[in-house]
Amino acid sequence: MKNYYNIECKKFHGYYVGYSKCGIWHIHGNTGAWSAYLKSGQLVTNMAFAPVLHGSTLAELSKKLERI
């Protein structure tokens, strides 16, 4: 797996961990179908995005996390 500055490169309990300015995300999936879910209990102050992100690659999710 390629290293991303905002995604942990090892799995924790079956998911990867991603980071954005608004919080911690749990990332699930496989090649071609990845989803990131905002960790429950965190406040979402910017409602311009949904608490779920989808991408076909981890690189795509990394860019989405970077923007929020």
Residue pairs with C-beta under 8 A, 6 or more apart in sequence:
1 9
1 58
2 58
2 59
3 9
4 58
4 59
4 62
5 62
6 18
6 19
6 20
6 62
6 65
6 66
7 16
7 17
7 18
7 19
7 27
7 58
7 61
7 62
7 65
8 16
8 17
8 18
9 16
10 16
14 28
15 26
15 27
15 28
16 26
16 27
16 28
16 58
17 24
17 25
17 26
17 27
18 24
18 25
18 26
18 27
18 36
18 61
18 62
18 65
19 25
19 65
20 65
20 66
20 68
21 68
22 38
22 42
22 44
22 45
22 46
22 68
23 38
23 39
23 42
23 43
23 44
24 38
24 39
24 42
25 36
25 37
25 38
25 39
25 53
25 65
26 36
26 37
26 39
27 34
27 35
27 36
27 37
27 58
27 61
28 34
28 35
28 37
29 35
31 57
32 56
32 57
33 54
33 56
34 54
34 55
34 56
34 57
34 58
34 60
34 61
35 52
35 53
35 54
35 55
36 52
36 53
36 54
36 55
36 61
36 64
36 65
37 51
37 52
38 44
38 51
38 52
44 51
46 68
48 68
49 68
53 61
53 64
53 65
55 61
55 64
